[in-house]
Amino acid sequence: MFVHVVLFWCKPGTPETVKQAIVDYAHKQMPTIPSVRHVWAGRSVASARDVVDSSYDLGLCVIFDNQAGHDVYQPHDIHQNFIKLFSSHWAKVRVFDYK
């Protein structure tokens, strides 16, 4: 298994409708990429626990069978369209990959 986690900090003033569109696109379009096994996307959850960083706005988790599946995903048109459509709304992005 290969896990691809992306956290997004949106630019100030990003409309809630855009944030929801990012989540919706991830849920509807990303699973159609053949190498994608599972997708989860959503809003950060506030927490009083010191170990929880909820400073980001949106999170995306994409699961693949292996790194080769991830390597198919990165240049795929659906993934590239996601970046094209929404990257102008991102102030900061952090990626965490592990297997």
Secondary structure, DSSP 8 states (H G I E B T S, - for coil): -EEEEEEEEE-TT--HHHHHHHHHHHHHHGGGSTTEEEEEEEE------TT-----SEEEEEEESSHHHHHHHTT-HHHHHHHHHHGGGEEEEEEEEE-
